[in-house]
Amino acid sequence: VIESLGIIIYKALDYGLKENEERELSPPLEQLIDQMANTMEADGSHDEGYEAADEGLEGEEEKKTIATIRSYRDVMKLCAAHLPTESEAPRHYQAVCRALFAETMELLTFLTKIKSAKE
């Protein structure tokens, strides 16, 4: 399930881009998605070659913290580590999910209006 979620997130981020375009992801987000989608090699390197995080040491500690993602709890730990205070994570991510849901509902309403206007 974690692997499928990682793949879905990656595809969702690329949604709407032309075939020859690729979205630039921050190194921590790219690493998280790679770990979720199991595209990391055993030594921590990508199977596709270049990794921007290799240019510095910032990503090295994070790689050592959770080598493989085995559960949603591991994903949440990595995400919480990006907040100033990890204890804020549940409240912060609930607010993010609420905002995404609200945006989705607004988009659905908008698309429904467009569809009915065309008819």
Phi, psi and omega in degrees: 000319180297317179299314179297319179297318178299318179293318179297317179299315180299314180294323179295322178292332179270355183302132178090350178278152175292161184301327182268003178261150176222133181285138176277121178255151175293148181306318179296320179292318178298318179295318179299312180296319178299317179293319179295319183274004179058043177258010178271141175282169181300329180274005178091359181270162178281152176279355182256003175107255189295138173222120183297330182292342179292344182288341181224179181262358184302318183282345184296317180296320181296322178298323182285332183296305179230103184289317178228145179266120182245346183207169175298330179299320177296319178298314181296323178297316179295319180292318181296330181295344180272354179269154178302320177232118184298334180292343178281350188305308182302314181294317181298310184288332172295319178296321178297315180296319177298316180296318178296320179296316179299317178297320179297316180294321177297318179296318178299316178298315179299313181295325177296318178297317179296316181297316181289331177292324179289329181287000000 
